């Protein structure tokens, strides 16, 4: 069982690209071609909701650009060849003719405590140089970077550079040079024999405090405008507009303001969840639990991040009893336990992610509607529905013998909800029988423990 890990680590980014695990490779290929065609100052916003996989997307794009830059050293040869072979396998006979581009990933949110974004942005660029080209080959570049920041800010940046180089390069810098000239020299030195363009991926800008976000956009517009630079902002445009309005006021036209900074807005297509389900082992529907988990993802419209979080929790909590030990659930009490594990447990996990207030109402015995919604939505609950029927009961209203009692699914689910979350079992009755299922005063505690991955079934190696 393999679930795509949410964290966009270097290993996960490479694996999801080489396997096309989330069905995004074709989008990555098209975006790389867009960036490859840039021959002027270019800024593009990659727009998608939070949790939709933007960071994966831009890091996979960076991965491809790095792999096809013969001058870069930030990938091992075997990794670069894997990326190149994946491109060739997917693109077939298409000729790969990508201009060499030096790439930088900049997490704006991690740096929004800085007084000025220029410091951390230049630092991110120098970190790339340190990783890729080594300082002994780039000492002049470090001095130029320090000169640019010093000329722009009029401040000493030796503390920043000491982290990278251990020397104070300011003594060799002429303080009278203009900012534009300093940056032009820095860029030329950076790209010399390394690439035709610099591509800076700015991530998480929409999560930054408003003043930092505005200052970063303004600094980039005024001081990093160059024919050989591309900026890629991976953002939730709607949230970024709210951020801008917090800075300038609620009546400010944030949409038109952002148009000043983005030459192109790209709406990132959603993750292909069929690809994701197939990679996660949920495509074939052999197990009731798998099908119900998939149904909950669809029913609640989970993002890629929410889907990953949900599946990791759901499978850690109840993979064992729903896959390896189903043979145990034979008698009425076992059938009742399996009913709860297969349907109520994943429902609780999904509600905690989607709507915690609704989760509280559900477990408090005040609102049974989530259970009804699941059973009306999912095609994987057929066997569970039938287990709620006694031998002389049916859900069908026609073609049945008169001795058979017609019951409604709504009625049965209400009985289950009452047995698990409402009945206190203080009247001497220690269990409730509903069809072939039996529930007891311990069922609620069992459901709670399993859904919290605190039961004997929990397995965090899945």
C-alpha angles and dihedrals in degrees: 000000000000123000118188107248114237096218110095095222119159090257095049093045091053094044095048089048097047092046095035082227096170099033095247102118095098090053090049091051092051092047092049089053090051092052091045091058094055114115101160138042102308133183124179131182116214101205125199137132121272111280095023095117102262094144091052089050098051093042091051089049090051089048092057094047091049092049093053096045104093091198097057123097101183092103128059113244092248090052093048091050091049091053092046093047091049090053091048092046092052098038096043114196095357110128115241107227107160122159112235110262128185108223132205128187114208121186102204094188093059090055104041092109089069117110090228128015092221090076096055095038093055088043090055090050091050091048088057090051091048091051095042112029106015123233096256085070094043110040091126090053091055092052091049091050091050090048092052094051092043093049091047098045104022087225134121112254098181091117090059094047095043087066088061106030113011095228135092105239096181095095091070095051125097107229094206098066116114121248094242093052092046093053093044090055091046092052094046090051092047095051098039107124090344107080149326096247143021115231116195117193109204110196134185095016090141090062095054125104109269099249093051093047092051093045092050093052092047094047092050092048095049104034108022098048103127137144091239100050130089121189119200115193115194102200148144096242093200092054092043090055089054088051092052091049091053087060101041102025138272094276093054116116097238094171094060090041092058091049086071090066105035120067090185136018118208121192104214111227113238121262111275097248092194087062089046094049091048091052091046091051095248100112101092100049096219091146127054092221093054092050093048092048090052090048092053091051090052095041094053095037093234118196120232091266093048091047092052093047091047096049094045090053096040094050095043089052103045114003094111100054094040096049114018104028106035090121088073093067099080109115125060095268090048092049090051091050092049091048090056096043094048098045116010096043096056089041090057091049091049093048092052088057099040106035121358094186089056090047090055092050091049097051091041091062094247102109127032096170096103090062091050091047092053095049092047092048105042127074090196096073098072095107092045091052091051091051088063091062124092118221092265096045134090140174092217119097100199138050096025130127116257091245090064117089118222112221133177127241088227090059093049094048090050089054091051092048091050092048093051106033109018112029109091093192092221095132096077095267108117099185143029121218117208113176108305092342129090125199129187142185088273094058096084093052090046092052091048094050095046094047089051091051089242099119135093088265096062114119120174094184093076 
